[in-house]
Amino acid sequence: MQPTEIAEIIRAALPGAHVEVVSDDHVHFATRIVSEAFAGKRGVARHQLVYAALGSRIGAEIHALSIDALTPEEAAAQGLRQA
């Protein structure tokens, strides 16, 4: 899969999210997702939202996925830019 495809799938599941996806080999991916949907949720629950969006692609087209899931406030506190 292309990183842009993964980003589009995540954006569709988390409207308004800022999503960045990178990959060197198109099977191992790293994501940074900034979304209000993560507010009040712990890390596992945030990851579950992302896994649910990607469904059966996890373990198939996506061999490994690193997820950095932040609220807008957390991203701002880390000095991260949001598009």
C-alpha atoms as an extended CHARMM CRD file, in Angstrom:
* protein
*
        83  EXT
         1         1  MET       CA              0.0000000000        0.0000000000        0.0000000000  PROA      1               0.0000000000
         2         2  GLN       CA              0.9870000000        3.5680000000       -0.4830000000  PROA      2               0.0000000000
         3         3  PRO       CA              1.2350000000        5.8480000000        2.5660000000  PROA      3               0.0000000000
         4         4  THR       CA             -1.2990000000        8.1910000000        0.9510000000  PROA      4               0.0000000000
         5         5  GLU       CA             -3.8570000000        5.3700000000        0.7600000000  PROA      5               0.0000000000
         6         6  ILE       CA             -3.4840000000        4.6200000000        4.4490000000  PROA      6               0.0000000000
         7         7  ALA       CA             -3.7740000000        8.3060000000        5.3310000000  PROA      7               0.0000000000
         8         8  GLU       CA             -7.0080000000        8.5940000000        3.2980000000  PROA      8               0.0000000000
         9         9  ILE       CA             -8.5260000000        5.5500000000        5.0210000000  PROA      9               0.0000000000
        10        10  ILE       CA             -7.6990000000        6.9360000000        8.4610000000  PROA      10              0.0000000000
        11        11  ARG       CA             -9.0410000000       10.4060000000        7.5580000000  PROA      11              0.0000000000
        12        12  ALA       CA            -12.3030000000        8.8330000000        6.3850000000  PROA      12              0.0000000000
        13        13  ALA       CA            -12.6890000000        7.0790000000        9.7520000000  PROA      13              0.0000000000
        14        14  LEU       CA            -11.5620000000       10.0960000000       11.8100000000  PROA      14              0.0000000000
        15        15  PRO       CA            -12.9690000000       13.1740000000       10.0400000000  PROA      15              0.0000000000
        16        16  GLY       CA            -10.9440000000       16.2980000000       10.6640000000  PROA      16              0.0000000000
        17        17  ALA       CA             -7.8350000000       14.3710000000       11.6880000000  PROA      17              0.0000000000
        18        18  HSD       CA             -4.3760000000       15.4820000000       10.6160000000  PROA      18              0.0000000000
        19        19  VAL       CA             -2.6860000000       12.3030000000        9.3800000000  PROA      19              0.0000000000
        20        20  GLU       CA              0.9200000000       11.7160000000        8.3380000000  PROA      20              0.0000000000
        21        21  VAL       CA              2.0460000000        8.2950000000        7.1160000000  PROA      21              0.0000000000
        22        22  VAL       CA              5.5600000000        7.3480000000        6.0300000000  PROA      22              0.0000000000
        23        23  SER       CA              7.1200000000        4.1310000000        4.7790000000  PROA      23              0.0000000000
        24        24  ASP       CA             10.3960000000        3.0690000000        3.2130000000  PROA      24              0.0000000000
        25        25  ASP       CA              9.1540000000       -0.2870000000        1.9310000000  PROA      25              0.0000000000
        26        26  HSD       CA              5.3330000000       -0.0220000000        1.6640000000  PROA      26              0.0000000000
        27        27  VAL       CA              4.7150000000       -2.7810000000        4.2440000000  PROA      27              0.0000000000
        28        28  HSD       CA              6.1500000000       -1.1300000000        7.3990000000  PROA      28              0.0000000000
        29        29  PHE       CA              4.4910000000        2.1890000000        8.2070000000  PROA      29              0.0000000000
        30        30  ALA       CA              4.7680000000        4.9550000000       10.7890000000  PROA      30              0.0000000000
        31        31  THR       CA              1.8260000000        7.2490000000       11.4570000000  PROA      31              0.0000000000
        32        32  ARG       CA              1.2000000000       10.4220000000       13.3790000000  PROA      32              0.0000000000
        33        33  ILE       CA             -2.4700000000       11.1660000000       13.7990000000  PROA      33              0.0000000000
        34        34  VAL       CA             -3.8320000000       14.2520000000       15.5300000000  PROA      34              0.0000000000
        35        35  SER       CA             -7.5520000000       14.0620000000       16.2160000000  PROA      35              0.0000000000
        36        36  GLU       CA            -10.1690000000       15.2900000000       18.6630000000  PROA      36              0.0000000000
        37        37  ALA       CA            -11.4930000000       11.6960000000       18.5850000000  PROA      37              0.0000000000
        38        38  PHE       CA             -8.6080000000       10.7120000000       20.8830000000  PROA      38              0.0000000000
        39        39  ALA       CA             -9.6690000000       13.0840000000       23.6810000000  PROA      39              0.0000000000
        40        40  GLY       CA            -10.3290000000       11.2270000000       26.9170000000  PROA      40              0.0000000000
        41        41  LYS       CA             -8.9980000000        7.9410000000       25.5350000000  PROA      41              0.0000000000
        42        42  ARG       CA             -5.9150000000        6.0420000000       26.6700000000  PROA      42              0.0000000000
        43        43  GLY       CA             -3.2960000000        4.7840000000       24.2340000000  PROA      43              0.0000000000
        44        44  VAL       CA             -4.8390000000        1.3580000000       23.6440000000  PROA      44              0.0000000000
        45        45  ALA       CA             -8.2560000000        2.8410000000       22.8370000000  PROA      45              0.0000000000
        46        46  ARG       CA             -6.6460000000        5.3150000000       20.4440000000  PROA      46              0.0000000000
        47        47  HSD       CA             -4.8060000000        2.5140000000       18.6550000000  PROA      47              0.0000000000
        48        48  GLN       CA             -8.0100000000        0.4830000000       18.4690000000  PROA      48              0.0000000000
        49        49  LEU       CA             -9.6950000000        3.3320000000       16.5900000000  PROA      49              0.0000000000
        50        50  VAL       CA             -6.8930000000        3.3020000000       14.0270000000  PROA      50              0.0000000000
        51        51  TYR       CA             -6.8380000000       -0.4930000000       13.7350000000  PROA      51              0.0000000000
        52        52  ALA       CA            -10.6110000000       -0.5270000000       13.2560000000  PROA      52              0.0000000000
        53        53  ALA       CA            -10.2690000000        1.9780000000       10.4160000000  PROA      53              0.0000000000
        54        54  LEU       CA             -7.6720000000       -0.1580000000        8.6410000000  PROA      54              0.0000000000
        55        55  GLY       CA             -9.4460000000       -3.4480000000        9.3160000000  PROA      55              0.0000000000
        56        56  SER       CA             -8.1380000000       -6.5330000000        7.5310000000  PROA      56              0.0000000000
        57        57  ARG       CA             -5.3050000000       -4.5650000000        5.9310000000  PROA      57              0.0000000000
        58        58  ILE       CA             -3.4280000000       -4.9500000000        9.2110000000  PROA      58              0.0000000000
        59        59  GLY       CA             -1.3650000000       -8.0970000000        8.8950000000  PROA      59              0.0000000000
        60        60  ALA       CA             -1.9600000000       -8.2750000000        5.1440000000  PROA      60              0.0000000000
        61        61  GLU       CA             -0.8980000000       -5.2080000000        3.1310000000  PROA      61              0.0000000000
        62        62  ILE       CA              0.2900000000       -3.5420000000        6.3330000000  PROA      62              0.0000000000
        63        63  HSD       CA              2.8500000000       -5.7900000000        7.9870000000  PROA      63              0.0000000000
        64        64  ALA       CA              3.7840000000       -3.3320000000       10.7630000000  PROA      64              0.0000000000
        65        65  LEU       CA              2.2780000000       -0.0540000000       11.9100000000  PROA      65              0.0000000000
        66        66  SER       CA              3.7170000000        2.4230000000       14.3850000000  PROA      66              0.0000000000
        67        67  ILE       CA              1.0510000000        4.7930000000       15.7090000000  PROA      67              0.0000000000
        68        68  ASP       CA              1.5740000000        8.1650000000       17.3650000000  PROA      68              0.0000000000
        69        69  ALA       CA             -2.0030000000        9.1860000000       18.2800000000  PROA      69              0.0000000000
        70        70  LEU       CA             -2.4000000000       12.6440000000       19.7960000000  PROA      70              0.0000000000
        71        71  THR       CA             -5.1120000000       15.1310000000       20.6110000000  PROA      71              0.0000000000
        72        72  PRO       CA             -4.6440000000       18.6290000000       19.1550000000  PROA      72              0.0000000000
        73        73  GLU       CA             -3.6960000000       19.8680000000       22.6260000000  PROA      73              0.0000000000
        74        74  GLU       CA             -1.0330000000       17.1740000000       23.0330000000  PROA      74              0.0000000000
        75        75  ALA       CA              0.3780000000       17.9480000000       19.6050000000  PROA      75              0.0000000000
        76        76  ALA       CA              0.5160000000       21.6600000000       20.3980000000  PROA      76              0.0000000000
        77        77  ALA       CA              2.2490000000       20.9530000000       23.7230000000  PROA      77              0.0000000000
        78        78  GLN       CA              4.9010000000       18.9970000000       21.7840000000  PROA      78              0.0000000000
        79        79  GLY       CA              5.2920000000       21.8470000000       19.3120000000  PROA      79              0.0000000000
        80        80  LEU       CA              4.0320000000       19.7680000000       16.3970000000  PROA      80              0.0000000000
        81        81  ARG       CA              2.5890000000       21.4760000000       13.3740000000  PROA      81              0.0000000000
        82        82  GLN       CA             -0.9390000000       20.5700000000       12.3320000000  PROA      82              0.0000000000
        83        83  ALA       CA             -2.1280000000       21.1580000000        8.7840000000  PROA      83              0.0000000000
